Amino acid sequence: MLSVLRVLALAIAGVMAAAASAAQPYPERPIHLVVNGAGGSLPDLFARPLAEKLRAILGQPVVVENKPGAGGILAMRDVLSKPADGYTLALVTNAHAVWNPYLFAQLPYDPRTDLQAVSPIATISMAMVVNKDFPANTLPELVQWAKAHPGVLNYASSSVGSPPHVLFELFRQQSDIDVVHIPFRSGPDAMNATLSGETHAYLVGTALVEPLLKDNRAKVLAVSPRIPELQSLSSVPTFADAGYDGFENGVWLGIVARKGTPDAVVGKLNAAIGEALAQKDTLQRFAASGSVAYHASPEAFAERIEKDHAFWQPVLERSGIRLE
């Protein structure tokens, strides 16, 4: 009898402990934000100010963990190795959430089934930059020149499969031009090649473009999206103005968790991110980084990701870009 009572007591205690744990308000301990990028990289520049804002809003530290490499695979593996409890998040770009399944022959995760959309945070504005001595001054003139010189126009990228590469491939398909891709080891290498005339063109984040215009070291033919705070680019046409689709939100960043994270946790994180993005200093900081703050509900973010899959799958399959 005593043994039975002891077993019952332990069982009741276990149920009560589980109920108490479930009732604990989220978050009750530090949150880890995994970033595919080294310290000082573009994703890191967004992760750290956001983490500081979330610490103040949620009342717990948000620890940024830099895990660069393998096109985001290392970061995604880390998130998926942790419980689906909202204490391990990832800052992703659309490369991790949309492009990778069509670029990697063997991807060890499926963004559609393994990742939970929490909130987008920013859209990165991109600019079509050409060498200052290049004869074209507008996007239509660039296309006209390329068609008059098939296989001569070349463009730089920061690496194979990078956003500058993928977006220029989208531009190539829509404009039906014959161009040569020249990948470099990094963004600065690609930019320097274009400035020196080694390459003709480069699709780059607008935050890096303003100083070049002031020094008359390059020409900008198009931007997307337009950021009002970047005054020197206010008169530059957008890709949409020239009739090109898919560039307005061509590169975005967002926060995801592991699939199965409780809805209440996802909702609380989404609300906190929305509060952080609405603050004036956050808006100013993002604009200075060449981006537009972008918040939406988890459902709207998930819907956006699905629409991106439908748009980018045929583009990437036609491109022939493959990563190991």
C-alpha positions in Angstrom: 0.0 0.0 0.0 2.8 2.4 0.9 4.5 1.6 -2.4 1.4 2.4 -4.3 0.9 5.6 -2.5 4.5 6.6 -3.1 4.1 5.9 -6.8 0.9 8.0 -6.9 2.5 10.8 -5.0 5.4 10.9 -7.5 3.1 10.8 -10.4 1.0 13.7 -9.1 4.2 15.7 -8.3 5.4 15.1 -11.9 2.1 16.3 -13.3 2.1 19.4 -11.1 5.7 20.2 -12.0 4.9 19.9 -15.7 1.9 22.1 -15.3 3.9 24.7 -13.4 6.6 24.6 -16.1 4.0 25.1 -18.8 2.5 28.0 -17.0 5.8 29.8 -16.8 5.7 33.0 -18.7 7.8 33.2 -21.8 10.6 34.0 -21.8 12.0 32.9 -18.5 15.7 32.6 -19.6 18.0 34.0 -22.3 17.1 33.6 -26.0 19.7 32.7 -28.5 19.6 34.3 -32.0 21.7 32.3 -34.5 23.2 34.4 -37.4 24.6 33.0 -40.6 27.5 35.6 -40.8 30.5 36.6 -38.9 30.7 39.6 -36.6 30.3 42.8 -38.7 28.6 41.0 -41.6 25.4 42.4 -43.0 23.1 39.9 -41.1 25.1 40.6 -37.9 24.5 44.4 -38.3 20.8 43.8 -38.2 20.9 41.0 -35.5 22.7 43.0 -32.8 20.5 46.1 -32.6 17.4 43.9 -32.8 18.7 41.7 -30.0 19.2 44.7 -27.8 15.7 46.0 -28.5 14.2 42.6 -27.7 16.2 42.3 -24.5 14.5 45.6 -23.3 11.0 44.5 -24.5 11.1 40.9 -23.3 13.1 41.3 -20.2 15.6 38.6 -21.0 19.0 38.7 -22.7 19.0 37.9 -26.4 22.4 36.4 -27.2 23.7 36.7 -30.8 25.6 33.6 -31.9 27.5 33.9 -35.2 27.7 30.7 -37.2 28.8 31.6 -40.7 29.4 29.1 -43.5 27.9 26.7 -46.0 25.3 29.0 -47.2 23.5 29.1 -43.9 23.4 25.4 -43.5 25.5 25.5 -40.3 23.2 28.0 -38.7 20.0 26.1 -39.7 21.5 22.8 -38.3 22.1 24.5 -35.0 18.5 25.8 -34.7 17.1 22.5 -35.7 19.2 20.7 -33.1 17.5 22.6 -30.3 14.0 22.2 -28.8 11.1 23.9 -30.5 10.5 26.2 -27.5 11.3 29.7 -28.8 14.7 29.9 -27.0 16.7 29.4 -30.2 15.9 31.6 -33.2 17.6 32.3 -36.4 18.0 35.5 -38.5 17.6 34.3 -42.1 17.5 35.9 -45.5 15.3 34.6 -48.3 18.4 32.6 -49.5 18.0 30.3 -46.4 14.2 30.2 -46.4 13.5 30.1 -50.2 16.5 29.8 -52.5 18.6 27.1 -51.0 16.4 24.1 -51.9 16.9 25.0 -55.6 20.6 25.8 -55.3 21.9 22.9 -53.2 21.9 19.4 -54.7 21.6 18.0 -51.1 20.2 20.3 -48.5 20.0 18.8 -44.9 16.9 20.8 -44.0 13.6 21.7 -45.6 12.6 25.3 -44.9 9.0 24.6 -45.5 8.7 21.7 -43.0 11.5 22.5 -40.6 11.2 26.3 -40.0 8.5 28.4 -38.4 8.0 31.9 -39.7 8.1 34.4 -36.8 8.5 37.8 -38.5 10.2 39.6 -41.3 12.4 42.5 -40.2 13.8 44.3 -43.3 13.9 44.5 -47.0 17.4 45.3 -48.4 17.5 47.9 -51.1 19.7 46.8 -54.1 21.3 49.0 -56.8 22.5 48.3 -60.3 26.0 49.9 -60.3 28.2 50.2 -63.4 31.7 51.5 -63.9 31.8 55.3 -64.3 33.1 55.0 -67.8 30.6 52.4 -69.0 28.6 53.9 -71.9 25.1 53.2 -70.5 23.4 55.7 -68.2 20.1 54.0 -67.8 18.9 50.4 -67.4 17.3 50.3 -71.0 20.7 51.6 -72.3 22.5 48.8 -70.5 20.2 46.2 -72.0 20.6 47.8 -75.5 24.4 47.7 -75.2 24.4 44.1 -74.0 22.2 43.0 -76.9 24.5 44.9 -79.3 27.5 43.1 -77.8 26.4 39.6 -76.9 28.6 37.7 -74.5 30.7 40.9 -73.8 28.9 42.4 -70.8 30.1 41.0 -67.6 29.0 41.4 -64.0 30.6 40.8 -60.6 29.1 39.0 -57.6 30.3 38.3 -54.1 30.1 34.5 -54.7 28.2 31.9 -56.6 24.6 31.8 -55.4 24.9 35.1 -53.5 22.0 37.6 -53.7 24.0 39.8 -56.3 24.4 36.6 -58.4 20.8 35.4 -58.2 19.3 38.9 -58.7 21.4 39.6 -61.7 20.4 36.2 -63.1 16.8 37.3 -62.7 17.6 40.5 -64.5 19.3 38.5 -67.3 16.3 36.2 -67.8 13.8 39.1 -67.9 15.9 41.2 -70.2 17.0 38.3 -72.4 20.7 39.3 -72.6 23.8 37.3 -73.0 26.2 38.2 -70.1 29.2 36.7 -68.3 29.2 36.1 -64.5 32.5 36.7 -62.7 32.3 35.6 -59.0 34.7 37.0 -56.4 35.5 36.0 -52.9 33.7 38.9 -51.2 31.5 41.9 -51.7 34.4 44.4 -51.4 36.3 42.4 -54.1 33.4 42.5 -56.4 32.8 46.3 -55.9 36.5 47.1 -56.4 36.5 45.1 -59.6 33.6 47.2 -60.9 35.1 50.5 -59.8 38.4 49.6 -61.5 36.8 48.6 -64.8 37.7 44.9 -64.4 34.0 44.2 -64.5 31.2 46.2 -66.0 28.4 45.9 -63.4 27.5 44.8 -59.9 24.2 44.5 -58.0 24.9 45.8 -54.5 23.2 47.0 -51.4 22.4 50.7 -51.7 24.1 51.6 -48.4 27.4 51.1 -50.1 26.5 53.2 -53.1 26.1 56.7 -51.7 29.8 57.4 -51.1 30.6 56.2 -54.6 28.2 58.8 -56.1 29.5 61.6 -54.1 33.0 60.8 -55.4 31.8 60.2 -58.9 33.4 56.7 -58.9 30.4 54.8 -60.3 26.9 55.2 -61.9 23.7 53.8 -60.5 21.1 52.8 -63.1 18.3 51.4 -60.9 17.4 50.7 -57.3 14.8 48.6 -55.5 13.2 49.5 -53.3 13.7 53.2 -53.0 14.6 54.5 -49.5 13.6 58.2 -48.9 16.5 58.7 -46.4 19.1 58.0 -49.1 18.8 61.4 -50.8 21.5 60.9 -53.4 19.4 58.0 -54.9 16.0 59.6 -54.7 15.9 60.4 -58.4 17.2 57.0 -59.6 14.5 54.9 -61.2 13.5 51.6 -59.7 13.6 48.2 -61.5 9.8 48.3 -61.4 9.9 51.6 -63.2 11.8 49.9 -66.0 9.4 47.0 -66.1 11.3 44.4 -64.1 9.5 42.2 -61.6 10.7 40.7 -58.3 13.3 43.3 -57.3 11.2 45.3 -54.9 11.5 42.7 -52.2 14.4 40.8 -53.8 16.4 40.5 -50.6 14.8 40.4 -47.2 15.7 39.3 -43.6 13.5 37.7 -41.1 13.3 35.7 -37.9 12.4 32.0 -37.8 12.2 29.3 -35.1 12.0 25.6 -35.3 8.7 24.2 -36.5 6.5 23.2 -33.6 7.3 26.2 -31.5 4.1 27.0 -29.6 1.8 29.6 -31.2 1.7 31.7 -28.1 5.5 32.0 -28.1 5.6 32.8 -31.8 2.9 35.5 -31.2 4.8 37.1 -28.4 8.0 37.2 -30.3 6.2 38.7 -33.3 4.7 41.4 -31.2 8.0 42.2 -29.6 9.7 42.4 -33.0 7.0 44.7 -34.3 7.5 47.0 -31.3 11.2 47.0 -31.8 10.9 47.8 -35.5 8.5 50.7 -34.9 10.9 52.6 -32.8 12.4 55.7 -34.4 16.0 54.9 -33.8 15.5 51.4 -35.3 14.0 52.9 -38.4 16.8 55.3 -38.8 19.5 52.7 -38.2 17.9 50.3 -40.8 17.6 53.2 -43.3 21.3 54.0 -42.8 22.0 50.3 -43.6 20.2 50.6 -46.9 17.0 48.8 -45.8 13.4 49.3 -45.0 12.0 47.9 -41.8 9.4 45.2 -42.6 7.0 43.7 -40.1 4.1 41.3 -40.7 2.2 38.6 -38.8 3.6 35.1 -38.7 0.8 34.0 -41.0 1.5 36.8 -43.5 5.3 36.1 -43.4 4.7 32.4 -44.0 2.4 33.3 -47.0 5.1 35.6 -48.3 7.6 32.8 -48.2 5.3 30.5 -50.1 4.8 33.1 -52.8 8.5 33.6 -53.0 8.9 29.8 -53.6 6.5 30.0 -56.5 8.3 33.0 -58.0 11.9 31.8 -57.5 11.7 28.1 -58.2 11.5 28.5 -62.0 14.0 31.3 -62.0 16.6 29.3 -60.1 15.9 26.1 -62.0 16.5 27.9 -65.3 19.6 29.6 -64.0 21.7 26.4 -63.7 23.3 27.8 -60.4 24.3 24.8 -58.2 26.1 24.8 -54.9 27.8 21.9 -53.1 
